Amino acid sequence: MTHIIISKALAWCAVINIGLLLWWFLFFILAHDWTYRFHSKWFKLSIEEFDRIHYKCMALFKVSIFVFNLVPYFALRIVG
């Protein structure tokens, strides 16, 4: 595999992951009450705990996108 193929794959991974993060955020904002009611059937969570969990997971996912997709992509672009 050449660095060009790998950088293209990393770019598409970043685009897909950012799209998933954006979808998650929009769904969380626009369907918050429905999502909370849906999950509260299985887990005993307060609204504050529910929001905190989603906020932390979205932050972790965003950092993971930077570390595993964008940083290697830009490193390959600089080297190549």
Buried (B, 14 or more C-beta within 10 A) or exposed (E): EEEEEBBEEBBEBBEEBBEEBEEBBEEBEEEBEEBBEEEEEEEEBEEEEBBEEBEEEBEEBBEEBEEBBBEBBBEBEEEE
